[in-house]
């Protein structure tokens, strides 16, 4: 619920551009682009859940912001706002 709320809040406030869920063999991710990102631009933010360990990580532009055993703990550890202009 907290992750869905965070996604919804940031998309509505336009602090995030488009977001996608990705599922692979080793993890599940939500990846997010800047609001003004062009097609082909890499995502700038992601939250990953690694299937082998169950650990969550938040990454912004290749920098790990937080890791935790739950998505709630990762979100609480994020700086607010994640995207600063």
C-alpha positions in Angstrom: 0.0 0.0 0.0 2.7 2.5 0.9 4.6 1.9 -2.4 1.3 2.4 -4.4 0.7 5.6 -2.4 4.2 6.9 -3.0 3.9 6.2 -6.7 0.5 7.8 -7.0 1.5 10.9 -5.0 4.7 11.5 -7.1 2.9 10.9 -10.4 0.1 13.3 -9.4 2.5 16.0 -8.2 4.5 15.5 -11.4 7.8 15.0 -9.5 8.0 11.7 -11.4 7.4 11.1 -15.1 6.3 7.8 -16.4 6.8 4.7 -14.2 7.0 1.0 -15.2 7.0 -2.3 -13.3 9.6 -4.8 -14.4 9.9 -8.4 -13.3 13.0 -10.5 -14.1 14.4 -13.8 -12.8 16.4 -12.1 -10.1 14.2 -9.2 -9.1 11.1 -7.1 -9.4 11.5 -3.3 -10.0 9.6 -0.1 -10.4 11.6 2.3 -12.6 10.8 6.0 -12.9 11.8 8.7 -15.3 12.0 12.4 -14.9 8.8 14.3 -15.9 10.5 15.8 -19.0 12.4 12.6 -20.0 12.6 12.0 -23.7 12.1 8.5 -25.3 15.4 6.6 -24.9 16.5 8.4 -21.7 17.4 6.0 -18.9 15.3 5.9 -15.8 16.6 8.0 -12.9 15.0 6.2 -10.0 14.1 2.6 -9.1 13.0 0.5 -6.2 14.1 -3.1 -6.5 13.2 -6.3 -4.6 15.8 -9.0 -5.0 14.1 -12.4 -5.1 16.9 -14.4 -3.6 17.2 -12.3 -0.5 13.9 -10.5 -0.3 15.9 -7.3 0.2 14.7 -3.9 -1.2 16.9 -1.2 -2.5 16.2 2.4 -3.8 18.5 3.7 -6.4 18.7 7.2 -8.0 21.0 7.7 -11.0 23.2 4.7 -10.1 23.5 5.8 -6.4 22.0 3.5 -3.8 19.9 5.7 -1.5 18.6 3.0 0.9 18.4 -0.7 1.4 16.1 -2.5 3.8 14.2 -5.7 4.5 10.8 -4.1 3.6 9.6 -1.7 1.0 8.1 0.5 3.7 11.5 0.9 5.4 13.1 1.8 2.0 10.5 4.5 1.3 10.8 5.9 4.8 14.5 6.2 4.4 14.3 8.2 1.1 15.1 11.9 1.2 12.0 14.0 0.5 11.6 14.9 -2.2 13.6 12.3 -4.1 13.7 14.6 -7.2 15.0 18.0 -6.4 15.2 20.6 -9.1 
